[in-house]
Amino acid sequence: MTTSSLRTILLVEDDSLLRDAFRLLLEDVGYRVREAGTAAEALTAAAEVTPSLVLLDLGLPDAPGLDVARGLRAAPATRETPIVALTGRVGAEEKRLCLEAGCNYYLAKPVEPRQLLRRISEVLG
């Protein structure tokens, strides 16, 4: 059993094809994955599973991803949970907004699979 097999990642992504690809990648290396396609599903899932890490798409259909980050930071169970923001928007302002909302890291889409796995490994140790 690998260390990653003990970790649950909450994958928040509204694009079902991209969510499936990320899930397969993460499960292939031993992570448990809980999926959410909306902000509401993300906050509910986080309360149910207390993830080790959250991969958070910022462009969700029902609320901004940054609102999800703020909600995770406000909840005692996920206050310290690492959040990796995934966004198609790049730039210093976007990065600043992510960090102010409580995200620990920021990755621009499209994300290379190796880059994503490397960042998760760095975050989780």
C-alpha positions in Angstrom: 0.0 0.0 0.0 1.4 3.4 -1.0 1.2 6.5 1.0 -1.1 8.0 -1.6 -3.6 5.2 -1.3 -4.4 6.6 2.2 -5.2 10.0 0.9 -8.5 11.3 -0.4 -8.5 14.1 -3.0 -11.6 16.2 -3.5 -11.7 16.9 -7.3 -13.9 19.9 -8.1 -14.3 20.3 -11.8 -17.4 21.1 -13.8 -16.2 19.7 -17.1 -17.1 16.0 -16.9 -14.5 14.9 -19.4 -11.7 16.7 -17.7 -12.9 15.5 -14.3 -12.9 11.9 -15.5 -9.4 12.3 -16.9 -8.1 13.8 -13.6 -9.9 11.1 -11.6 -8.3 8.3 -13.7 -4.9 9.8 -13.3 -5.2 10.2 -9.6 -6.7 6.8 -9.0 -3.9 5.2 -11.1 -1.3 6.5 -8.7 -3.3 5.3 -5.6 -5.3 8.3 -4.4 -9.0 8.0 -3.5 -11.0 10.6 -5.3 -14.2 12.3 -4.4 -15.7 14.2 -7.3 -17.8 17.4 -7.4 -19.1 19.3 -10.4 -20.5 22.4 -8.6 -19.7 24.6 -5.7 -22.6 23.2 -3.7 -21.4 19.6 -4.3 -17.9 20.5 -3.4 -18.8 22.0 0.0 -21.1 19.0 0.8 -18.4 16.5 -0.2 -15.7 18.3 1.8 -18.0 18.1 4.9 -18.6 14.4 4.3 -15.0 13.1 3.6 -12.6 15.8 5.0 -10.2 15.5 2.1 -6.4 15.5 2.3 -6.3 18.0 -0.6 -8.7 19.9 -2.8 -8.2 20.4 -6.5 -10.4 23.3 -7.2 -11.5 24.6 -10.6 -12.3 28.3 -10.3 -14.9 28.3 -13.1 -17.9 26.5 -11.6 -21.5 26.9 -12.9 -23.2 27.8 -9.6 -20.7 29.9 -7.8 -17.1 31.1 -8.2 -14.5 28.6 -7.1 -13.0 31.3 -4.9 -16.2 31.2 -2.9 -15.7 27.5 -2.4 -12.1 28.2 -1.2 -13.5 30.7 1.3 -16.1 28.2 2.4 -13.5 25.5 3.0 -11.4 27.9 5.0 -14.4 28.9 7.1 -15.2 25.2 8.0 -13.2 23.8 11.0 -12.7 20.4 9.3 -11.1 21.9 6.2 -9.5 25.1 7.5 -6.0 23.6 7.1 -6.7 21.4 4.0 -4.4 22.3 1.1 -6.3 23.8 -1.9 -4.8 23.8 -5.4 -6.6 26.2 -7.7 -7.0 25.2 -11.3 -7.8 27.9 -13.8 -7.6 28.9 -17.4 -6.9 32.5 -16.4 -3.3 33.3 -15.9 -1.6 36.3 -14.4 -0.5 38.0 -11.2 -4.0 39.3 -10.4 -5.6 35.9 -10.7 -2.9 34.3 -8.5 -3.2 37.1 -5.9 -7.0 36.6 -5.7 -6.5 32.8 -5.3 -4.1 33.2 -2.4 -6.3 35.8 -0.7 -9.3 33.4 -1.0 -7.3 30.7 0.8 -5.9 28.7 -2.0 -2.4 27.4 -1.2 -1.3 26.9 -4.8 -2.3 27.9 -8.3 -2.0 25.9 -11.5 -2.9 27.2 -15.0 -4.9 25.0 -17.3 -4.2 23.1 -19.3 -2.2 21.2 -16.6 0.3 18.6 -17.6 -0.4 15.3 -15.8 3.2 15.1 -14.4 3.1 18.7 -13.2 -0.2 18.0 -11.4 1.1 14.8 -9.8 4.3 16.5 -8.8 2.5 19.4 -7.1 0.1 17.0 -5.2 3.1 15.0 -4.1 4.9 18.1 -2.9 1.8 19.4 -1.0 1.0 16.0 0.6 4.6 15.1 1.4 
